[in-house]
Amino acid sequence: MISWKLEITENETRLVVQDGAVMSSDILSLARHLVNKYHLSTLSIYDKNNERLFNYKLEEDLKCNNAQMKPFKKVTDLNFPYFLKKAEDLIYESGYVDQLYGIRFAFDVPKQQGNFADCLLCIDFLDIDDETERPSELYQFDLTELKWVKWLKKKEK
């Protein structure tokens, strides 16, 4: 049983999880139930220390295999398929399919500031022509929005 409270304000509806050790699948089940019951578009999930864990959107949840658990801070074998599915969504939504040379994942990378998972996605593109190369793009996974976002930090060599 999860100890929780629902806070509804003018700007946001929050689910605050009062327990310290709760299965992510239990939190997702509760969020899914509350979103359906109260007809919410987004439910912000917070821990007992008022730290935002992620924004739950039923629309996003339904796009994924419901048997898969969504990630929190650490990438594990259980949420690998979720990261792969989100990478596939990014590629198709961005129109990169015909330009794709390959994709690479890096896991257990040092944590960046903000609410990001410990992984990176690199998309490599086909050359535009014999003289023009398109640079690779690096993405990090935003745990608040539950999607890959372009990494804007300059690479240091």
DSSP file (Angstrom, degrees, kcal/mol; ACC not computed):
  #  RESIDUE AA STRUCTURE BP1 BP2  ACC     N-H-->O    O-->H-N    N-H-->O    O-->H-N    TCO  KAPPA ALPHA  PHI   PSI    X-CA   Y-CA   Z-CA
    1    1 A M              0   0    0      0, 0.0     2,-0.4     0, 0.0    25,-0.0   0.000 360.0 360.0 360.0 131.7    0.0    0.0    0.0
    2    2 A I        -     0   0    0     24,-0.1     2,-0.6    17,-0.0    20,-0.0  -0.751 360.0-140.1 -94.1 135.4    1.4    3.4   -1.0
    3    3 A S        +     0   0    0     -2,-0.4    15,-2.9     2,-0.0    16,-1.0  -0.865  45.8 144.6 -91.3 120.8    1.1    6.4    1.3
    4    4 A W  E     -A   17   0A   0     -2,-0.6     2,-0.3    13,-0.2    13,-0.2  -0.936  36.2-151.0-150.2 166.6    0.3    9.4   -0.9
    5    5 A K  E     -A   16   0A   0     11,-1.7    11,-2.9    -2,-0.3     2,-0.5  -0.991  14.7-137.2-143.6 150.3   -1.6   12.6   -1.2
    6    6 A L  E     -A   15   0A   0     -2,-0.3     2,-0.5     9,-0.2     9,-0.2  -0.930  17.0-166.4-108.9 124.0   -3.1   14.4   -4.2
    7    7 A E  E     -A   14   0A   0      7,-2.6     7,-3.2    -2,-0.5     2,-0.5  -0.951   2.1-168.9-113.6 123.3   -2.6   18.2   -4.3
    8    8 A I  E     +A   13   0A   0     -2,-0.5     2,-0.2     5,-0.2     5,-0.2  -0.951  15.0 162.1-116.4 119.9   -4.7   20.2   -6.8
    9    9 A T        -     0   0    0      3,-2.7    -2,-0.0    -2,-0.5     0, 0.0  -0.672  54.2 -95.8-122.3-179.9   -3.9   23.8   -7.4
   10   10 A E  S    S+     0   0    0     -2,-0.2     3,-0.1     1,-0.2    -1,-0.0   0.841 122.9  33.5 -65.3 -33.1   -4.7   26.3  -10.1
   11   11 A N  S    S+     0   0    0      1,-0.2     2,-0.3     0, 0.0    -1,-0.2   0.695 124.7  13.1 -98.0 -21.9   -1.4   25.6  -11.9
   12   12 A E        -     0   0    0      2,-0.0    -3,-2.7    31,-0.0     2,-0.5  -1.000  50.8-140.8-158.4 148.2   -0.7   21.9  -11.3
   13   13 A T  E     -A    8   0A   0     -2,-0.3    31,-2.3    29,-0.3     2,-0.4  -0.981  33.4-167.7-111.7 126.2   -2.1   18.6  -10.0
   14   14 A R  E     -Ab   7  44A   0     -7,-3.2    -7,-2.6    -2,-0.5     2,-0.6  -0.908  23.0-155.4-120.9 140.8    0.5   16.7   -8.0
   15   15 A L  E     -Ab   6  45A   0     29,-3.1    31,-2.9    -2,-0.4     2,-0.7  -0.972  19.0-162.8-105.6 117.1    0.8   13.2   -6.7
   16   16 A V  E     -Ab   5  46A   0    -11,-2.9   -11,-1.7    -2,-0.6     2,-0.6  -0.907   7.4-149.5-106.2 115.4    3.1   13.3   -3.6
   17   17 A V  E     -A    4   0A   0     29,-2.8    31,-0.4    -2,-0.7   -13,-0.2  -0.751   9.7-170.1 -86.4 118.0    4.4    9.9   -2.7
   18   18 A Q        +     0   0    0    -15,-2.9   -14,-0.2    -2,-0.6    -1,-0.2   0.724  59.4  85.8 -82.7 -23.4    5.0    9.8    1.1
   19   19 A D        -     0   0    0    -16,-1.0    29,-0.3     1,-0.1     3,-0.2  -0.474  65.3-149.4 -80.5 150.5    6.8    6.5    1.2
   20   20 A G  S    S+     0   0    0      1,-0.2     2,-0.7    -2,-0.1    -1,-0.1   0.848  87.5  43.8 -85.2 -37.4   10.6    6.3    0.6
   21   21 A A  S    S+     0   0    0      2,-0.0     2,-0.4     0, 0.0    -1,-0.2  -0.876  73.3 145.7-116.5 100.1   10.7    2.8   -0.9
   22   22 A V        -     0   0    0     -2,-0.7     2,-0.2    -3,-0.2   -20,-0.0  -0.991  50.5-110.3-134.6 140.4    8.0    2.2   -3.5
   23   23 A M    >>  -     0   0    0     -2,-0.4     4,-1.7     1,-0.1     3,-0.5  -0.476  22.5-133.5 -67.7 137.3    8.0    0.2   -6.6
   24   24 A S  H 3> S+     0   0    0      1,-0.2     4,-2.5     2,-0.2     5,-0.2   0.849 107.1  58.9 -61.7 -32.9    7.9    2.4   -9.7
   25   25 A S  H 3> S+     0   0    0      1,-0.2     4,-2.1     2,-0.2    -1,-0.2   0.854 104.0  51.3 -65.5 -33.1    5.2    0.1  -11.2
   26   26 A D  H <> S+     0   0    0     -3,-0.5     4,-2.3     2,-0.2    -1,-0.2   0.898 110.1  48.8 -68.3 -40.5    3.0    0.8   -8.1
   27   27 A I  H  X S+     0   0    0     -4,-1.7     4,-2.8     2,-0.2    -2,-0.2   0.916 111.7  49.5 -64.3 -42.6    3.4    4.6   -8.6
   28   28 A L  H  X S+     0   0    0     -4,-2.5     4,-2.8     2,-0.2    -2,-0.2   0.899 109.9  50.8 -64.1 -40.3    2.6    4.2  -12.3
   29   29 A S  H  X S+     0   0    0     -4,-2.1     4,-2.2     2,-0.2    -1,-0.2   0.924 112.8  46.0 -62.6 -43.9   -0.5    2.2  -11.5
   30   30 A L  H  X S+     0   0    0     -4,-2.3     4,-2.6     2,-0.2    -2,-0.2   0.926 113.4  49.1 -64.2 -45.0   -1.7    4.8   -9.0
   31   31 A A  H  X S+     0   0    0     -4,-2.8     4,-2.6     1,-0.2     5,-0.2   0.917 110.8  50.7 -60.5 -44.1   -0.9    7.7  -11.4
   32   32 A R  H  X S+     0   0    0     -4,-2.8     4,-2.0     1,-0.2    -1,-0.2   0.919 111.5  48.5 -59.5 -44.7   -2.8    5.9  -14.2
   33   33 A H  H  X S+     0   0    0     -4,-2.2     4,-2.8     1,-0.2    -2,-0.2   0.926 113.3  46.1 -61.7 -46.8   -5.8    5.4  -11.9
   34   34 A L  H  X S+     0   0    0     -4,-2.6     4,-2.6     2,-0.2     6,-0.2   0.887 110.5  52.4 -67.0 -39.8   -5.9    9.1  -10.8
   35   35 A V  H  X>S+     0   0    0     -4,-2.6     5,-1.7    -5,-0.2     4,-0.6   0.913 114.9  42.8 -62.4 -42.3   -5.5   10.4  -14.3
   36   36 A N  H  <5S+     0   0    0     -4,-2.0     3,-0.5    -5,-0.2    -2,-0.2   0.927 115.2  48.8 -68.2 -44.7   -8.4    8.3  -15.4
   37   37 A K  H  <5S+     0   0    0     -4,-2.8    -2,-0.2     1,-0.2    -3,-0.2   0.899 122.6  31.3 -63.7 -43.0  -10.6    9.1  -12.4
   38   38 A Y  H  <5S-     0   0    0     -4,-2.6    -1,-0.2    -5,-0.2    -2,-0.2   0.324 104.7-121.6-101.8   6.9  -10.1   12.8  -12.4
   39   39 A H  T  <5 +     0   0    0     -4,-0.6     2,-0.3    -3,-0.5    -3,-0.2   0.928  50.5 170.0  54.5  51.9   -9.8   13.2  -16.2
   40   40 A L      < -     0   0    0     -5,-1.7    18,-0.2    -6,-0.2    -1,-0.2  -0.674  35.9-156.7 -94.2 147.3   -6.3   14.8  -16.0
   41   41 A S  S    S+     0   0    0      1,-0.3    17,-0.3    -2,-0.3     2,-0.3   0.826  84.0  13.7 -86.2 -36.5   -4.0   15.5  -18.9
   42   42 A T        -     0   0    0     15,-0.1     2,-0.4    16,-0.1    -1,-0.3  -0.998  60.3-165.9-141.0 141.4   -0.9   15.5  -16.8
   43   43 A L  E     - C   0  56A   0     13,-2.3    13,-3.2    -2,-0.3     2,-0.4  -0.976  17.8-143.0-128.5 117.0   -0.1   14.5  -13.3
   44   44 A S  E     -bC  14  55A   0    -31,-2.3   -29,-3.1    -2,-0.4     2,-0.5  -0.658  14.6-148.1 -81.1 130.3    3.2   15.7  -11.7
   45   45 A I  E     +bC  15  54A   0      9,-3.0     8,-3.2    -2,-0.4     9,-1.1  -0.881  20.0 177.9-104.7 125.4    4.8   13.0   -9.5
   46   46 A Y  E     -bC  16  52A   0    -31,-2.9   -29,-2.8    -2,-0.5     6,-0.2  -0.894  22.1-130.0-123.2 152.8    6.8   14.2   -6.5
   47   47 A D    >   -     0   0    0      4,-2.1     3,-2.0    -2,-0.3   -29,-0.1  -0.385  42.9 -89.6 -90.8 179.4    8.6   12.3   -3.7
   48   48 A K  T 3  S+     0   0    0    -31,-0.4   -30,-0.1   -29,-0.3   -28,-0.1   0.696 126.7  59.2 -65.7 -18.4    8.2   13.1    0.0
   49   49 A N  T 3  S-     0   0    0      2,-0.1    -1,-0.3     0, 0.0     3,-0.1   0.232 119.7-108.6 -92.3  13.1   11.1   15.6   -0.2
   50   50 A N  S <  S+     0   0    0     -3,-2.0     2,-0.5     1,-0.2    -2,-0.1   0.754  71.4 145.4  66.1  26.9    9.1   17.6   -2.8
   51   51 A E        -     0   0    0     -4,-0.1    -4,-2.1     1,-0.0     2,-0.3  -0.849  52.7-121.2 -95.1 127.3   11.5   16.6   -5.6
   52   52 A R  E     -C   46   0A   0     -2,-0.5    -6,-0.3    -6,-0.2     3,-0.1  -0.500  28.4-178.0 -69.0 128.3    9.8   16.1   -8.9
   53   53 A L  E     -     0   0A   0     -8,-3.2     2,-0.3     1,-0.4    -7,-0.2   0.884  58.5 -48.7 -90.6 -51.2   10.2   12.6  -10.3
   54   54 A F  E     -C   45   0A   0     -9,-1.1    -9,-3.0    91,-0.1     2,-0.6  -0.970  48.8 -99.9-171.5 168.5    8.4   12.9  -13.6
   55   55 A N  E     -C   44   0A   0     89,-2.6     2,-0.5    -2,-0.3   -11,-0.2  -0.916  35.9-145.2-100.3 124.5    5.2   14.1  -15.3
   56   56 A Y  E     +C   43   0A   0    -13,-3.2   -13,-2.3    -2,-0.6     2,-0.4  -0.786  19.4 178.8 -93.1 129.6    2.8   11.3  -16.0
   57   57 A K     >  -     0   0    0     -2,-0.5     4,-2.2   -15,-0.2     3,-0.4  -0.991  24.5-149.5-129.5 123.2    0.7   11.6  -19.2
   58   58 A L  H  > S+     0   0    0     -2,-0.4     4,-2.6   -17,-0.3     5,-0.2   0.878  99.3  59.5 -57.7 -39.1   -1.7    8.8  -20.0
   59   59 A E  H  > S+     0   0    0    -18,-0.3     4,-0.8     1,-0.2    -1,-0.2   0.906 108.4  43.9 -56.8 -44.3   -1.1    9.5  -23.7
   60   60 A E  H  > S+     0   0    0     -3,-0.4     4,-0.7     1,-0.2     3,-0.5   0.893 111.9  53.7 -67.7 -40.3    2.6    8.8  -23.4
   61   61 A D  H >< S+     0   0    0     -4,-2.2     3,-0.9     1,-0.2    -2,-0.2   0.890 105.4  53.1 -62.3 -40.8    2.0    5.7  -21.2
   62   62 A L  H 3< S+     0   0    0     -4,-2.6    -1,-0.2     1,-0.2    -2,-0.2   0.735  99.9  62.3 -70.6 -22.0   -0.3    4.2  -23.8
   63   63 A K  H 3< S+     0   0    0     -4,-0.8    -1,-0.2    -3,-0.5    -2,-0.2   0.757 101.9  63.8 -70.9 -23.9    2.3    4.6  -26.6
   64   64 A C  S << S-     0   0    0     -3,-0.9     2,-0.6    -4,-0.7    18,-0.1  -0.533 103.3 -88.7-100.5 163.5    4.6    2.2  -24.7
   65   65 A N    >   -     0   0    0     -2,-0.2     3,-2.1     1,-0.2    -2,-0.1  -0.623  36.4-145.0 -68.6 116.6    4.3   -1.4  -23.7
   66   66 A N  T 3  S+     0   0    0     -2,-0.6    -1,-0.2     1,-0.3    -4,-0.0   0.668  94.7  67.0 -63.9 -15.6    2.5   -1.2  -20.4
   67   67 A A  T 3  S+     0   0    0      2,-0.1    -1,-0.3    -3,-0.0     2,-0.3   0.714  86.0  86.9 -76.0 -18.6    4.4   -4.2  -19.1
   68   68 A Q  S <  S-     0   0    0     -3,-2.1     2,-0.3    13,-0.0    11,-0.1  -0.604  78.6-129.9 -84.1 141.2    7.6   -2.1  -19.2
   69   69 A M        -     0   0    0      9,-0.6    13,-0.2    -2,-0.3    -2,-0.1  -0.654  21.5-121.5 -86.7 145.4    8.5    0.0  -16.2
   70   70 A K        -     0   0    0     -2,-0.3   -42,-0.1     1,-0.1     9,-0.1  -0.591  32.9-106.1 -84.9 149.8    9.4    3.6  -16.8
   71   71 A P        -     0   0    0      0, 0.0     4,-0.1     0, 0.0    -1,-0.1  -0.317  31.0-178.3 -75.9 155.0   12.8    4.7  -15.6
   72   72 A F        -     0   0    0      2,-0.5     3,-0.1    -2,-0.0    71,-0.0   0.401  68.3 -40.0-112.1-102.8   13.6    6.9  -12.7
   73   73 A K  S    S+     0   0    0      1,-0.1    45,-1.0    44,-0.1     2,-0.4   0.806 121.4  54.1 -98.4 -33.6   17.2    7.8  -12.1
   74   74 A K  S    S-     0   0    0     43,-0.2    -2,-0.5    44,-0.0     2,-0.4  -0.871  75.8-130.1-113.1 133.1   19.2    4.7  -12.9
   75   75 A V        +     0   0    0     -2,-0.4     2,-0.3    -4,-0.1    -2,-0.0  -0.663  35.8 172.7 -78.8 129.7   19.0    2.7  -16.1
   76   76 A T    >>  -     0   0    0     -2,-0.4     3,-0.8     1,-0.0     4,-0.7  -0.801  49.7 -97.0-128.3 172.7   18.4   -1.0  -15.4
   77   77 A D  T 34 S+     0   0    0     -2,-0.3     3,-0.5     1,-0.2    -2,-0.0   0.811 120.3  61.8 -58.8 -29.6   17.7   -4.1  -17.6
   78   78 A L  T 34 S+     0   0    0      1,-0.2    -9,-0.6     2,-0.1    -1,-0.2   0.822 109.9  36.6 -69.9 -31.1   14.1   -3.7  -16.8
   79   79 A N  T <> S+     0   0    0     -3,-0.8     4,-1.7     1,-0.1     3,-0.2   0.369  86.2  99.3-107.1   7.6   13.8   -0.2  -18.4
   80   80 A F  H  X S+     0   0    0     -4,-0.7     4,-2.2    -3,-0.5     5,-0.2   0.935  82.7  52.8 -52.3 -50.8   16.1   -0.7  -21.4
   81   81 A P  H  > S+     0   0    0      0, 0.0     4,-2.5     0, 0.0    -1,-0.2   0.843 105.3  55.8 -59.2 -32.0   13.2   -1.4  -23.8
   82   82 A Y  H  > S+     0   0    0     -3,-0.2     4,-2.3   -13,-0.2    -2,-0.2   0.931 108.0  46.7 -65.5 -45.2   11.5    1.8  -22.7
   83   83 A F  H  X S+     0   0    0     -4,-1.7     4,-1.9     1,-0.2    -1,-0.2   0.895 113.3  50.1 -63.1 -39.7   14.6    3.9  -23.6
   84   84 A L  H  X S+     0   0    0     -4,-2.2     4,-2.4     2,-0.2    -2,-0.2   0.913 110.1  49.8 -64.6 -43.0   14.9    2.1  -26.9
   85   85 A K  H  X S+     0   0    0     -4,-2.5     4,-2.4     1,-0.2    -2,-0.2   0.910 110.9  49.4 -62.1 -42.6   11.2    2.7  -27.7
   86   86 A K  H  X S+     0   0    0     -4,-2.3     4,-2.1     2,-0.2    62,-0.2   0.850 109.8  51.8 -66.6 -33.8   11.6    6.4  -26.9
   87   87 A A  H  X S+     0   0    0     -4,-1.9     4,-2.3     2,-0.2    -2,-0.2   0.914 109.3  50.1 -66.4 -42.5   14.6    6.6  -29.1
   88   88 A E  H  X S+     0   0    0     -4,-2.4     4,-2.3     1,-0.2     5,-0.2   0.916 109.7  51.0 -60.8 -43.6   12.6    5.0  -31.9
   89   89 A D  H  X S+     0   0    0     -4,-2.4     4,-2.9     1,-0.2     5,-0.3   0.919 109.6  50.8 -59.2 -44.4    9.8    7.6  -31.4
   90   90 A L  H  X S+     0   0    0     -4,-2.1     4,-2.0     1,-0.2     6,-0.2   0.919 110.1  49.7 -59.7 -45.3   12.4   10.4  -31.5
   91   91 A I  H  X>S+     0   0    0     -4,-2.3     5,-2.0     1,-0.2     4,-0.6   0.924 116.0  41.2 -62.9 -46.0   13.8    9.1  -34.8
   92   92 A Y  H ><5S+     0   0    0     -4,-2.3     3,-0.8     1,-0.2    -2,-0.2   0.917 115.8  48.7 -70.0 -43.0   10.4    8.8  -36.5
   93   93 A E  H 3<5S+     0   0    0     -4,-2.9    -1,-0.2     1,-0.2    -2,-0.2   0.815 111.8  50.4 -67.2 -29.4    9.0   12.0  -35.2
   94   94 A S  H 3<5S-     0   0    0     -4,-2.0    -1,-0.2    -5,-0.3    -2,-0.2   0.565 110.0-121.0 -85.5  -8.8   12.1   14.0  -36.2
   95   95 A G  T <<5S+     0   0    0     -3,-0.8     3,-0.4    -4,-0.6    -3,-0.2   0.750  71.6 132.2  76.3  24.1   12.1   12.6  -39.8
   96   96 A Y    >>< +     0   0    0     -5,-2.0     3,-1.2    -6,-0.2     4,-0.9   0.500  35.4 100.6 -84.8  -4.1   15.5   11.1  -39.4
   97   97 A V  G >4 S+     0   0    0     -6,-0.5     3,-0.8     1,-0.3    -1,-0.2   0.876  85.9  40.3 -54.8 -47.7   14.6    7.7  -40.8
   98   98 A D  G 34 S+     0   0    0     -3,-0.4    -1,-0.3     1,-0.2    -2,-0.1   0.650 118.8  48.2 -76.0 -14.6   16.0    8.2  -44.3
   99   99 A Q  G <4 S+     0   0    0     -3,-1.2    27,-2.9    -4,-0.2     2,-0.3   0.415  83.6 121.3-103.8   0.0   19.1   10.0  -43.0
  100  100 A L  E <<  +D  125   0B   0     -4,-0.9    25,-0.3    -3,-0.8     3,-0.1  -0.477  26.6 168.0 -78.2 128.2   20.1    7.5  -40.3
  101  101 A Y  E     -     0   0B   0     23,-3.0     2,-0.3     1,-0.4    24,-0.2   0.759  67.6 -46.2 -98.0 -40.6   23.5    5.9  -40.3
  102  102 A G  E     -D  124   0B   0     22,-1.8    22,-3.2     2,-0.0    -1,-0.4  -0.966  44.7-126.3-178.8 166.5   23.3    4.4  -36.8
  103  103 A I  E     -D  123   0B   0     -2,-0.3     2,-0.4    20,-0.2    20,-0.2  -0.973  18.5-168.0-129.1 148.3   22.5    5.0  -33.2
  104  104 A R  E     -D  122   0B   0     18,-2.5    18,-3.1    -2,-0.4     2,-0.4  -0.988   6.2-154.2-134.2 143.6   24.6    4.4  -30.1
  105  105 A F  E     -D  121   0B   0     -2,-0.4     2,-0.4    16,-0.2    16,-0.2  -0.916   1.4-162.8-114.6 144.8   23.7    4.4  -26.4
  106  106 A A  E     -D  120   0B   0     14,-2.4    14,-2.5    -2,-0.4     3,-0.3  -0.993  14.5-169.4-124.6 122.8   26.0    5.1  -23.5
  107  107 A F  E     +D  119   0B   0     -2,-0.4    12,-0.2    12,-0.2    -2,-0.0  -0.744  62.3  29.7-112.2 160.8   24.8    3.9  -20.1
  108  108 A D  S    S+     0   0    0     10,-1.4    11,-0.2    -2,-0.3    -1,-0.2   0.830  78.9 160.6  60.9  35.4   26.2    4.7  -16.6
  109  109 A V        -     0   0    0      9,-1.5    -1,-0.2    -3,-0.3     3,-0.1  -0.498  53.2 -82.1 -79.2 156.4   27.4    8.1  -17.7
  110  110 A P        -     0   0    0      0, 0.0    -1,-0.1     0, 0.0     2,-0.1  -0.324  57.3 -99.3 -57.9 139.7   28.1   10.7  -15.0
  111  111 A K        -     0   0    0      7,-0.1     2,-0.2    -3,-0.1     7,-0.1  -0.357  35.1-143.8 -63.3 135.3   24.9   12.4  -14.0
  112  112 A Q        -     0   0    0      5,-0.3     4,-0.4     1,-0.1     2,-0.1  -0.530  34.4 -84.4 -88.9 164.0   24.3   15.8  -15.5
  113  113 A Q  S    S+     0   0    0     -2,-0.2     2,-0.2     2,-0.1    -1,-0.1  -0.402  97.0  32.8 -65.2 148.6   22.7   18.6  -13.6
  114  114 A G  S    S-     0   0    0      1,-0.1     2,-1.0    -3,-0.1    -2,-0.0  -0.531 114.1 -43.4  99.3-168.9   18.9   18.5  -13.7
  115  115 A N  S    S+     0   0    0     -2,-0.2    28,-2.7    -4,-0.0    29,-0.6  -0.590  84.3 137.1-102.9  70.8   16.6   15.5  -13.8
  116  116 A F  E     - E   0 142B   0     -2,-1.0    26,-0.2    -4,-0.4    -4,-0.1  -0.876  52.1-115.6-119.3 148.9   18.2   13.3  -16.4
  117  117 A A  E     -     0   0B   0     24,-2.2     2,-1.2    -2,-0.3    -5,-0.3  -0.287  37.8-102.1 -73.1 165.8   18.9    9.6  -16.5
  118  118 A D  E    S+     0   0B   0    -45,-1.0    -9,-1.5    -7,-0.1   -10,-1.4  -0.272  92.0  83.9 -87.5  50.4   22.4    8.2  -16.5
  119  119 A C  E     -D  107   0B   0     -2,-1.2    22,-0.8   -12,-0.2     2,-0.3  -0.982  56.6-154.3-148.9 158.8   22.5    7.5  -20.2
  120  120 A L  E     -DE 106 140B   0    -14,-2.5   -14,-2.4    -2,-0.3     2,-0.4  -0.949   6.9-149.5-132.3 153.6   23.1    9.2  -23.6
  121  121 A L  E     -DE 105 139B   0     18,-2.5    18,-3.1    -2,-0.3     2,-0.5  -0.993   9.4-165.1-123.7 128.9   21.9    8.6  -27.1
  122  122 A C  E     -DE 104 138B   0    -18,-3.1   -18,-2.5    -2,-0.4     2,-0.6  -0.972   3.6-160.1-116.7 125.6   24.0    9.5  -30.1
  123  123 A I  E     -DE 103 137B   0     14,-2.7    14,-2.1    -2,-0.5     2,-0.4  -0.924   6.4-160.5-106.5 121.5   22.4    9.6  -33.6
  124  124 A D  E     -D  102   0B   0    -22,-3.2   -23,-3.0    -2,-0.6   -22,-1.8  -0.836  10.5-152.7-101.5 138.7   24.9    9.3  -36.5
  125  125 A F  E     -D  100   0B   0      9,-0.5   -25,-0.2    -2,-0.4     9,-0.2  -0.745  19.3-104.0-112.6 156.5   23.7   10.5  -39.9
  126  126 A L        -     0   0    0    -27,-2.9     8,-0.2    -2,-0.3     2,-0.1  -0.416  50.9 -93.8 -67.5 151.3   24.6    9.6  -43.5
  127  127 A D        -     0   0    0      1,-0.1     6,-0.2     6,-0.1    -1,-0.1  -0.446  25.6-135.5 -66.5 142.2   26.8   12.1  -45.3
  128  128 A I  S    S-     0   0    0      4,-1.4     2,-0.3     1,-0.2     5,-0.2   0.924  79.3 -28.7 -66.2 -45.1   24.8   14.6  -47.3
  129  129 A D  S    S-     0   0    0      3,-1.3     3,-0.4    -3,-0.0    -1,-0.2  -0.862  84.1 -71.6-153.7-172.1   27.1   14.2  -50.3
  130  130 A D  S    S+     0   0    0     -2,-0.3     3,-0.1     1,-0.2    -2,-0.0   0.758 131.6  33.8 -62.3 -24.5   30.8   13.4  -50.9
  131  131 A E  S    S+     0   0    0      1,-0.1     2,-0.5    -4,-0.0    -1,-0.2   0.566 108.5  70.0-107.9 -11.7   32.0   16.7  -49.5
  132  132 A T        -     0   0    0     -3,-0.4    -4,-1.4     2,-0.0    -3,-1.3  -0.931  56.5-169.6-119.6 119.9   29.4   17.4  -46.7
  133  133 A E        -     0   0    0     -2,-0.5    -6,-0.1    -6,-0.2    -7,-0.1  -0.852  17.3-139.4-101.8 139.4   29.2   15.5  -43.5
  134  134 A R        -     0   0    0     -2,-0.4    -9,-0.5    -8,-0.2    -2,-0.0  -0.867  29.0-121.0 -94.1 126.5   26.2   16.0  -41.1
  135  135 A P        -     0   0    0      0, 0.0     2,-0.0     0, 0.0    -1,-0.0  -0.287  27.0-105.0 -67.4 151.1   27.4   16.0  -37.5
  136  136 A S        -     0   0    0    -12,-0.1     2,-0.4   -11,-0.1   -12,-0.2  -0.327  31.6-134.3 -67.4 156.5   26.1   13.5  -35.0
  137  137 A E  E     -E  123   0B   0    -14,-2.1   -14,-2.7    -2,-0.0     2,-0.4  -0.949  10.5-149.5-118.2 138.7   23.6   14.6  -32.4
  138  138 A L  E     -E  122   0B   0     -2,-0.4    13,-3.3    13,-0.3     2,-0.3  -0.893  15.1-173.4-110.3 135.0   23.8   13.8  -28.8
  139  139 A Y  E     -EF 121 150B   0    -18,-3.1   -18,-2.5    -2,-0.4     2,-0.3  -0.929  10.9-157.9-127.0 149.5   20.7   13.4  -26.6
  140  140 A Q  E     -EF 120 149B   0      9,-2.8     9,-3.1    -2,-0.3     2,-0.7  -0.902  29.5-110.0-120.9 157.0   20.0   12.9  -22.9
  141  141 A F  E     - F   0 148B   0    -22,-0.8   -24,-2.2    -2,-0.3     2,-0.6  -0.775  23.8-148.5 -95.3 116.3   16.9   11.4  -21.3
  142  142 A D  E  >> -EF 116 147B   0      5,-2.7     4,-1.4    -2,-0.7     5,-1.3  -0.721   5.5-164.1 -83.7 116.3   14.8   13.9  -19.4
  143  143 A L  T  45S+     0   0    0    -28,-2.7   -88,-0.2    -2,-0.6    -1,-0.1   0.636  86.1  56.9 -78.1 -14.3   13.0   12.1  -16.6
  144  144 A T  T  45S+     0   0    0    -29,-0.6   -89,-2.6   -90,-0.2    -1,-0.2   0.914 120.6  26.6 -79.1 -45.6   10.5   15.0  -16.0
  145  145 A E  T  45S-     0   0    0      2,-0.2    -2,-0.2   -91,-0.2    -1,-0.1   0.551 100.9-132.0 -93.0  -9.7    9.2   14.9  -19.6
  146  146 A L  T  <5 +     0   0    0     -4,-1.4     2,-0.3     1,-0.2    -3,-0.2   0.932  69.0  99.3  55.7  51.7   10.0   11.3  -20.2
  147  147 A K  E   <S-F  142   0B   0     -5,-1.3    -5,-2.7    -7,-0.1     2,-0.3  -0.985  79.6 -93.7-156.7 161.9   11.7   11.9  -23.6
  148  148 A W  E     -F  141   0B   0     -2,-0.3     2,-0.4    -7,-0.2    -7,-0.2  -0.636  41.5-169.4 -77.0 133.6   15.1   12.3  -25.2
  149  149 A V  E     -F  140   0B   0     -9,-3.1    -9,-2.8    -2,-0.3     2,-0.0  -0.962  31.5 -95.8-126.1 145.9   16.2   15.9  -25.5
  150  150 A K  E     -F  139   0B   0     -2,-0.4     2,-0.7   -11,-0.2   -11,-0.3  -0.336  37.7-122.5 -61.6 134.1   19.1   17.3  -27.4
  151  151 A W        -     0   0    0    -13,-3.3   -13,-0.3     1,-0.2    -1,-0.1  -0.699  28.8-176.5 -81.0 114.1   22.2   17.7  -25.2
  152  152 A L        +     0   0    0     -2,-0.7     2,-0.2     2,-0.1    -1,-0.2   0.586  46.1 108.8 -90.8 -11.9   23.1   21.4  -25.5
  153  153 A K  S    S-     0   0    0      1,-0.1     2,-0.1     0, 0.0    -2,-0.0  -0.449  76.3-113.1 -69.1 135.7   26.3   21.2  -23.4
  154  154 A K        -     0   0    0     -2,-0.2     2,-0.3     1,-0.1    -1,-0.1  -0.436  30.9-114.4 -68.1 139.4   29.5   21.6  -25.5
  155  155 A K        -     0   0    0     -2,-0.1     2,-0.5     2,-0.0    -1,-0.1  -0.562  25.5-145.4 -74.4 136.8   31.7   18.6  -25.6
  156  156 A E              0   0    0     -2,-0.3    -1,-0.0     1,-0.1     0, 0.0  -0.883 360.0 360.0-103.4 135.3   35.0   19.0  -23.9
  157  157 A K              0   0    0     -2,-0.5    -1,-0.1     0, 0.0    -2,-0.0   0.390 360.0 360.0-113.8 360.0   38.0   17.2  -25.4
